[in-house]
Amino acid sequence: VHIHDLNATALHLMGIDHTKLTYRFQGRDYRLTDVHGTVVQGVLA
């Protein structure tokens, strides 16, 4: 499991949509989970 996937899964468990959570840096919006983060359903089972 990649760290971006782990972050996306943790945010999902807290009820936060990781695709909408962004921060602005040097005039550009960045996501904490980058574009590669996905919720890992196998960890939740």
N, C-alpha and C positions, 0 to 999 in steps of 0.2 A: 504494500500500500504506500503510495507516494504521499508526501507531506501535504500537498495541495488537496488530495482526496481526504486525508485525515481531518484537515481543517474544515472542508466542506461538510463532512459527516458530523463533526462536533457542532458546527453552526446549525445544521439541520435539526439536531437533537434539541437545541435551544430555541428552535422556532424561527430562525433567521434565514432568509433566502440569500445564499452566498453569492448569487449572480447579481444581486442588487446592492450588496455591501461594497462600497468603493471609497477610496480616499484620493484626494487630489494632490499631485506632486509635479511641480514644474509645469503647471498648466494642463496636465493630462490626468484623467481618472484611471486609477489602477484598482484591480480587485485583489483582495487578500489571497484568494485561491487561484489567482492567475486565470488563464483561459482553459487550463487543463483540469481543474478540480471538478470532481464529480462525487456525489454521495455514494458511499459504498454500502449497498444493502446487505451484503453478506456479514458485515460486522454487526449490523443491527439485529440479526436473527438470533 
